[in-house]
Amino acid sequence: MHVSDGPVTTCQHAHQLLPRDWGGPLIQQADAPRSGSAEPGKQPFDGMMVWIGGPCDVELVCDGVVQRWRRTTGMVDLLPAGCTVQRVEWDGAPMQCSSLSLAREGLPVLAPGRPRFGVLDPHLLDLAQRLAEQARLGQPWGLSYVRSLTSTLRSYLTGRYGECLSAEDSAPRRAVFGEVKLQQQQKKTVLGYIEEQLANDLSVSDLAQLLGYSPDYFSRLFKCTLGLPPNQYVIRRRIERAKMLLRSGSLPIAEIALMCGFATQTHLHEMFKRHIGMTPAAYRRCFD
């Protein structure tokens, strides 16, 4: 069954989840019976399909290539715009499908010509299910939350299944769409949090959790956006705050160290000398 403006789907009784002022992608939910066949056709936009239930044996022909696998709960199919599913047959236990179309969200995110079926990706599954839940319940956590989830989903899809491929595969997409970076709102959120929490422990895991990313993936995005790994950026911001406090007052250096997130005065001394080329005390004397 094909629903206009959404991902191609083989399910029955598809219905859209579009609460008022919805800030996310077009989402449809549908049920797949125990067995059946369909000829879905060409995928109009980048889309993904999340499957719950099963198991179910699937045989599918996409762009002339036959694929067979056992679909189990939590699997995701990724369909870039332009791919054509000529035929699909399935047999097994009933399943429910949530399909998400990124048609309204701007540039493509999936690598063209590379559909993927039966993907097991817990992070991708979690993001899609969170969005579907918000759509089902009428966006109870607000427009900003849904937009943030959508931005995170797009960034993750682009990084994992779009631009972050081999150098040969990703070069043409980077030339068109640019490097994979944090979205402007994501950048604002992370940098604001760092400034607020400079005096406290700041781990890469904490920062990644703000955006729903894994630490490794977040670190790659952060470095591509800011030019530095997260830990080095935090150290530089701590040193800049220490410089400001050293210039503008007479607080004890040990107290400044704690206010800037350094464990001890010795730690501040070592980092300051490494980055500035002099000790905190010598730096202060320059402004006496």
C-alpha positions as a Markdown table, in Angstrom:
| # | Residue | x | y | z |
|---|---|---|---|---|
| 1 | Met | 0.0 | 0.0 | 0.0 |
| 2 | His | 1.4 | 3.4 | -0.9 |
| 3 | Val | 0.3 | 6.6 | 0.8 |
| 4 | Ser | 1.0 | 9.9 | -0.9 |
| 5 | Asp | 4.0 | 11.9 | 0.4 |
| 6 | Gly | 5.1 | 9.1 | 2.7 |
| 7 | Pro | 7.5 | 6.2 | 2.6 |
| 8 | Val | 6.4 | 3.2 | 0.5 |
| 9 | Thr | 4.9 | 0.6 | 2.8 |
| 10 | Thr | 3.6 | -3.0 | 2.4 |
| 11 | Cys | 1.3 | -2.7 | 5.4 |
| 12 | Gln | -2.5 | -2.5 | 5.6 |
| 13 | His | -4.7 | 0.2 | 7.2 |
| 14 | Ala | -1.9 | 2.8 | 7.3 |
| 15 | His | -2.9 | 6.0 | 9.2 |
| 16 | Gln | -1.0 | 9.2 | 9.7 |
| 17 | Leu | 0.1 | 10.5 | 13.1 |
| 18 | Leu | 0.0 | 14.2 | 12.7 |
| 19 | Pro | -1.0 | 16.1 | 15.9 |
| 20 | Arg | -1.6 | 19.8 | 15.7 |
| 21 | Asp | 1.5 | 22.0 | 15.1 |
| 22 | Trp | 3.6 | 18.8 | 14.7 |
| 23 | Gly | 7.3 | 19.6 | 14.6 |
| 24 | Gly | 8.6 | 16.3 | 13.3 |
| 25 | Pro | 8.7 | 14.1 | 10.2 |
| 26 | Leu | 5.6 | 12.6 | 8.6 |
| 27 | Ile | 4.8 | 9.4 | 10.6 |
| 28 | Gln | 2.4 | 6.6 | 9.5 |
| 29 | Gln | 1.6 | 3.5 | 11.4 |
| 30 | Ala | 0.1 | 0.3 | 9.9 |
| 31 | Asp | -0.3 | -3.4 | 10.5 |
| 32 | Ala | 1.2 | -6.2 | 8.4 |
| 33 | Pro | -0.9 | -9.4 | 8.4 |
| 34 | Arg | 0.7 | -12.9 | 8.8 |
| 35 | Ser | 1.4 | -13.3 | 5.1 |
| 36 | Gly | 1.0 | -11.4 | 1.9 |
| 37 | Ser | 2.7 | -9.7 | -1.1 |
| 38 | Ala | 2.8 | -6.2 | -2.5 |
| 39 | Glu | 4.5 | -4.1 | -5.2 |
| 40 | Pro | 5.2 | -0.8 | -3.3 |
| 41 | Gly | 7.0 | 1.1 | -6.1 |
| 42 | Lys | 9.4 | 4.0 | -6.0 |
| 43 | Gln | 10.4 | 5.7 | -2.8 |
| 44 | Pro | 9.6 | 9.4 | -3.2 |
| 45 | Phe | 11.7 | 10.6 | -0.2 |
| 46 | Asp | 14.3 | 9.4 | 2.3 |
| 47 | Gly | 12.4 | 7.3 | 4.7 |
| 48 | Met | 12.7 | 4.6 | 7.4 |
| 49 | Met | 10.4 | 1.8 | 8.5 |
| 50 | Val | 10.5 | 0.4 | 12.1 |
| 51 | Trp | 9.1 | -3.1 | 12.7 |
| 52 | Ile | 7.6 | -4.4 | 15.9 |
| 53 | Gly | 6.3 | -8.0 | 16.3 |
| 54 | Gly | 7.2 | -11.0 | 14.2 |
| 55 | Pro | 9.2 | -13.0 | 13.4 |
| 56 | Cys | 8.5 | -12.9 | 9.7 |
| 57 | Asp | 10.3 | -14.3 | 6.7 |
| 58 | Val | 10.7 | -11.7 | 3.9 |
| 59 | Glu | 11.7 | -11.9 | 0.3 |
| 60 | Leu | 12.1 | -8.5 | -1.4 |
| 61 | Val | 13.2 | -7.2 | -4.8 |
| 62 | Cys | 14.7 | -3.7 | -4.6 |
| 63 | Asp | 16.2 | -2.0 | -7.6 |
| 64 | Gly | 16.4 | -5.5 | -9.3 |
| 65 | Val | 18.3 | -7.1 | -6.3 |
| 66 | Val | 16.7 | -10.0 | -4.5 |
| 67 | Gln | 17.1 | -9.9 | -0.7 |
| 68 | Arg | 15.9 | -12.5 | 1.9 |
| 69 | Trp | 16.0 | -12.3 | 5.7 |
| 70 | Arg | 14.0 | -13.0 | 8.8 |
| 71 | Arg | 12.4 | -9.8 | 10.1 |
| 72 | Thr | 12.3 | -9.6 | 13.9 |
| 73 | Thr | 11.1 | -7.0 | 16.3 |
| 74 | Gly | 13.2 | -3.8 | 16.4 |
| 75 | Met | 14.5 | -4.1 | 12.9 |
| 76 | Val | 14.6 | -1.0 | 10.7 |
| 77 | Asp | 14.5 | -0.6 | 6.9 |
| 78 | Leu | 16.2 | 2.5 | 5.4 |
| 79 | Leu | 15.0 | 3.6 | 2.0 |
| 80 | Pro | 16.8 | 6.5 | 0.2 |
| 81 | Ala | 14.8 | 8.6 | -2.2 |
| 82 | Gly | 14.6 | 7.1 | -5.7 |
| 83 | Cys | 15.0 | 3.4 | -4.8 |
| 84 | Thr | 12.2 | 1.1 | -6.1 |
| 85 | Val | 10.8 | -1.9 | -4.3 |
| 86 | Gln | 9.4 | -3.9 | -7.2 |
| 87 | Arg | 8.0 | -6.8 | -5.1 |
| 88 | Val | 7.9 | -8.0 | -1.5 |
| 89 | Glu | 6.5 | -11.2 | 0.0 |
| 90 | Trp | 6.3 | -12.1 | 3.7 |
| 91 | Asp | 5.1 | -15.0 | 5.8 |
| 92 | Gly | 5.1 | -15.3 | 9.6 |
| 93 | Ala | 3.7 | -13.6 | 12.7 |
| 94 | Pro | 1.9 | -10.2 | 12.3 |
| 95 | Met | 3.9 | -7.1 | 12.7 |
| 96 | Gln | 3.3 | -3.4 | 13.2 |
| 97 | Cys | 5.2 | -0.8 | 11.1 |
| 98 | Ser | 6.0 | 2.8 | 11.9 |
| 99 | Ser | 7.2 | 4.6 | 8.8 |
| 100 | Leu | 8.9 | 8.0 | 8.9 |
| 101 | Ser | 9.4 | 10.3 | 5.9 |
| 102 | Leu | 11.9 | 13.1 | 6.0 |
| 103 | Ala | 10.3 | 14.8 | 3.0 |
| 104 | Arg | 9.5 | 17.9 | 5.0 |
| 105 | Glu | 12.9 | 18.2 | 6.7 |
| 106 | Gly | 15.2 | 19.5 | 3.9 |
| 107 | Leu | 18.2 | 17.9 | 2.4 |
| 108 | Pro | 18.6 | 14.1 | 1.9 |
| 109 | Val | 20.2 | 12.2 | 4.8 |
| 110 | Leu | 20.6 | 8.7 | 3.4 |
| 111 | Ala | 23.3 | 7.6 | 1.0 |
| 112 | Pro | 21.6 | 7.5 | -2.5 |
| 113 | Gly | 21.3 | 4.1 | -4.1 |
| 114 | Arg | 22.1 | 2.2 | -0.8 |
| 115 | Pro | 18.8 | 0.9 | 0.7 |
| 116 | Arg | 19.3 | -1.2 | 3.8 |
| 117 | Phe | 16.9 | -3.8 | 5.2 |
| 118 | Gly | 16.8 | -5.6 | 8.6 |
| 119 | Val | 19.1 | -3.0 | 10.3 |
| 120 | Leu | 19.6 | -3.6 | 14.0 |
| 121 | Asp | 20.5 | -0.2 | 15.5 |
| 122 | Pro | 19.3 | 0.4 | 19.1 |
| 123 | His | 20.0 | 4.1 | 19.0 |
| 124 | Leu | 18.1 | 4.6 | 15.7 |
| 125 | Leu | 15.2 | 2.5 | 17.0 |
| 126 | Asp | 15.0 | 4.5 | 20.2 |
| 127 | Leu | 14.9 | 7.9 | 18.4 |
| 128 | Ala | 12.2 | 6.7 | 16.0 |
| 129 | Gln | 10.1 | 5.2 | 18.8 |
| 130 | Arg | 10.4 | 8.4 | 20.8 |
| 131 | Leu | 9.1 | 10.4 | 17.9 |
| 132 | Ala | 6.3 | 8.0 | 17.2 |
| 133 | Glu | 5.2 | 8.2 | 20.8 |
| 134 | Gln | 5.2 | 12.0 | 20.8 |
| 135 | Ala | 3.0 | 11.9 | 17.6 |
| 136 | Arg | 0.6 | 9.3 | 19.1 |
| 137 | Leu | 0.2 | 11.3 | 22.3 |
| 138 | Gly | -0.2 | 14.7 | 20.7 |
| 139 | Gln | 3.3 | 16.1 | 21.3 |
| 140 | Pro | 2.9 | 16.3 | 25.1 |
| 141 | Trp | 6.6 | 17.3 | 25.7 |
| 142 | Gly | 6.3 | 20.2 | 23.3 |
| 143 | Leu | 7.4 | 21.4 | 20.0 |
| 144 | Ser | 11.0 | 22.1 | 21.0 |
| 145 | Tyr | 11.5 | 18.6 | 22.2 |
| 146 | Val | 10.1 | 17.1 | 19.0 |
| 147 | Arg | 12.2 | 19.4 | 16.8 |
| 148 | Ser | 15.3 | 18.4 | 18.8 |
| 149 | Leu | 14.6 | 14.7 | 18.4 |
| 150 | Thr | 14.1 | 15.2 | 14.7 |
| 151 | Ser | 17.3 | 17.1 | 14.3 |
| 152 | Thr | 19.1 | 14.3 | 16.3 |
| 153 | Leu | 17.6 | 11.7 | 14.1 |
| 154 | Arg | 18.6 | 13.5 | 10.9 |
| 155 | Ser | 22.2 | 14.0 | 12.1 |
| 156 | Tyr | 22.5 | 10.4 | 13.2 |
| 157 | Leu | 21.1 | 9.0 | 9.9 |
| 158 | Thr | 23.4 | 11.3 | 8.0 |
| 159 | Gly | 26.5 | 10.4 | 10.0 |
| 160 | Arg | 25.8 | 6.6 | 10.2 |
| 161 | Tyr | 24.0 | 5.9 | 7.0 |
| 162 | Gly | 24.7 | 8.9 | 4.8 |
| 163 | Glu | 27.9 | 10.9 | 4.7 |
| 164 | Cys | 30.0 | 9.0 | 7.2 |
| 165 | Leu | 30.8 | 6.2 | 4.7 |
| 166 | Ser | 34.1 | 5.3 | 3.2 |
| 167 | Ala | 36.1 | 8.2 | 1.9 |
| 168 | Glu | 35.3 | 7.1 | -1.7 |
| 169 | Asp | 31.6 | 6.7 | -1.1 |
| 170 | Ser | 31.1 | 9.9 | 1.0 |
| 171 | Ala | 33.2 | 12.3 | -1.0 |
| 172 | Pro | 30.5 | 13.2 | -3.6 |
| 173 | Arg | 27.9 | 13.8 | -0.8 |
| 174 | Arg | 30.3 | 15.9 | 1.2 |
| 175 | Ala | 30.9 | 18.0 | -1.9 |
| 176 | Val | 27.1 | 18.7 | -2.2 |
| 177 | Phe | 26.0 | 18.7 | 1.4 |
| 178 | Gly | 29.2 | 19.6 | 3.4 |
| 179 | Glu | 30.7 | 18.0 | 6.4 |
| 180 | Val | 28.6 | 16.3 | 9.1 |
| 181 | Lys | 28.3 | 18.8 | 11.9 |
| 182 | Leu | 26.1 | 19.7 | 14.9 |
| 183 | Gln | 23.0 | 21.6 | 14.0 |
| 184 | Gln | 23.0 | 25.2 | 15.2 |
| 185 | Gln | 20.5 | 24.6 | 18.0 |
| 186 | Gln | 22.5 | 21.5 | 19.1 |
| 187 | Lys | 25.7 | 23.5 | 19.2 |
| 188 | Lys | 24.0 | 26.3 | 21.2 |
| 189 | Thr | 22.7 | 23.7 | 23.7 |
| 190 | Val | 26.0 | 22.0 | 24.2 |
| 191 | Leu | 28.1 | 25.1 | 24.5 |
| 192 | Gly | 25.6 | 26.7 | 26.8 |
| 193 | Tyr | 25.7 | 23.6 | 29.1 |
| 194 | Ile | 29.5 | 23.6 | 29.1 |
| 195 | Glu | 29.6 | 27.3 | 30.2 |
| 196 | Glu | 27.0 | 26.6 | 33.0 |
| 197 | Gln | 28.9 | 23.5 | 34.2 |
| 198 | Leu | 32.5 | 24.5 | 33.9 |
| 199 | Ala | 33.0 | 24.3 | 37.7 |
| 200 | Asn | 31.7 | 20.8 | 37.7 |
| 201 | Asp | 32.8 | 17.4 | 36.2 |
| 202 | Leu | 32.1 | 17.4 | 32.5 |
| 203 | Ser | 32.4 | 14.1 | 30.7 |
| 204 | Val | 31.9 | 13.4 | 27.0 |
| 205 | Ser | 29.2 | 11.0 | 28.0 |
| 206 | Asp | 27.3 | 13.8 | 29.7 |
| 207 | Leu | 27.5 | 16.0 | 26.7 |
| 208 | Ala | 26.6 | 13.3 | 24.3 |
| 209 | Gln | 23.5 | 12.4 | 26.4 |
| 210 | Leu | 22.2 | 16.0 | 26.0 |
| 211 | Leu | 21.7 | 15.2 | 22.3 |
| 212 | Gly | 20.9 | 11.5 | 22.5 |
| 213 | Tyr | 24.2 | 10.5 | 20.8 |
| 214 | Ser | 26.8 | 7.9 | 21.6 |
| 215 | Pro | 30.0 | 9.4 | 23.0 |
| 216 | Asp | 32.0 | 8.4 | 20.0 |
| 217 | Tyr | 29.6 | 9.8 | 17.4 |
| 218 | Phe | 29.1 | 13.0 | 19.4 |
| 219 | Ser | 32.9 | 13.5 | 19.6 |
| 220 | Arg | 33.2 | 13.2 | 15.9 |
| 221 | Leu | 30.4 | 15.7 | 15.3 |
| 222 | Phe | 31.8 | 18.1 | 17.9 |
| 223 | Lys | 35.3 | 18.1 | 16.5 |
| 224 | Cys | 34.0 | 18.6 | 13.0 |
| 225 | Thr | 32.0 | 21.6 | 14.3 |
| 226 | Leu | 34.4 | 23.2 | 16.7 |
| 227 | Gly | 37.7 | 22.0 | 15.4 |
| 228 | Leu | 38.6 | 20.4 | 18.8 |
| 229 | Pro | 37.7 | 17.3 | 20.6 |
| 230 | Pro | 35.2 | 18.0 | 23.5 |
| 231 | Asn | 37.7 | 17.5 | 26.3 |
| 232 | Gln | 40.2 | 19.9 | 24.8 |
| 233 | Tyr | 37.5 | 22.5 | 24.2 |
| 234 | Val | 36.4 | 22.2 | 27.8 |
| 235 | Ile | 40.0 | 22.7 | 29.0 |
| 236 | Arg | 40.4 | 25.8 | 26.9 |
| 237 | Arg | 37.2 | 27.3 | 28.2 |
| 238 | Arg | 38.3 | 26.6 | 31.8 |
| 239 | Ile | 41.6 | 28.3 | 31.1 |
| 240 | Glu | 39.8 | 31.3 | 29.5 |
| 241 | Arg | 37.6 | 31.6 | 32.6 |
| 242 | Ala | 40.7 | 31.4 | 34.8 |
| 243 | Lys | 42.4 | 34.1 | 32.9 |
| 244 | Met | 39.4 | 36.4 | 33.3 |
| 245 | Leu | 39.3 | 35.8 | 37.1 |
| 246 | Leu | 43.0 | 36.3 | 37.4 |
| 247 | Arg | 42.8 | 39.6 | 35.6 |
| 248 | Ser | 39.7 | 41.0 | 37.4 |
| 249 | Gly | 40.2 | 40.2 | 41.1 |
| 250 | Ser | 42.3 | 39.0 | 43.9 |
| 251 | Leu | 40.7 | 35.6 | 44.6 |
| 252 | Pro | 43.2 | 33.0 | 45.8 |
| 253 | Ile | 44.5 | 30.9 | 42.9 |
| 254 | Ala | 43.3 | 27.7 | 44.6 |
| 255 | Glu | 39.8 | 29.1 | 44.7 |
| 256 | Ile | 39.9 | 30.1 | 41.1 |
| 257 | Ala | 41.1 | 26.6 | 40.2 |
| 258 | Leu | 37.9 | 25.1 | 41.8 |
| 259 | Met | 35.6 | 27.7 | 40.2 |
| 260 | Cys | 37.0 | 26.7 | 36.8 |
| 261 | Gly | 36.6 | 23.0 | 37.2 |
| 262 | Phe | 40.3 | 22.1 | 38.0 |
| 263 | Ala | 40.7 | 19.4 | 40.6 |
| 264 | Thr | 43.5 | 21.2 | 42.4 |
| 265 | Gln | 45.6 | 24.3 | 42.2 |
| 266 | Thr | 48.4 | 22.1 | 40.8 |
| 267 | His | 46.2 | 20.9 | 38.0 |
| 268 | Leu | 45.4 | 24.5 | 37.0 |
| 269 | His | 49.1 | 25.4 | 37.2 |
| 270 | Glu | 50.0 | 22.5 | 34.9 |
| 271 | Met | 47.3 | 23.2 | 32.3 |
| 272 | Phe | 47.8 | 27.0 | 32.4 |
| 273 | Lys | 51.5 | 26.7 | 31.8 |
| 274 | Arg | 51.0 | 24.2 | 29.0 |
| 275 | His | 48.6 | 26.4 | 27.1 |
| 276 | Ile | 49.6 | 29.9 | 28.0 |
| 277 | Gly | 53.3 | 29.5 | 28.6 |
| 278 | Met | 53.4 | 30.9 | 32.1 |
| 279 | Thr | 52.0 | 30.1 | 35.5 |
| 280 | Pro | 48.7 | 31.6 | 36.8 |
| 281 | Ala | 50.7 | 33.7 | 39.3 |
| 282 | Ala | 52.9 | 35.1 | 36.6 |
| 283 | Tyr | 49.9 | 35.9 | 34.4 |
| 284 | Arg | 48.3 | 37.8 | 37.3 |
| 285 | Arg | 51.4 | 39.9 | 37.9 |
| 286 | Cys | 51.1 | 41.1 | 34.3 |
| 287 | Phe | 48.0 | 43.0 | 35.2 |
| 288 | Asp | 49.0 | 44.3 | 38.7 |
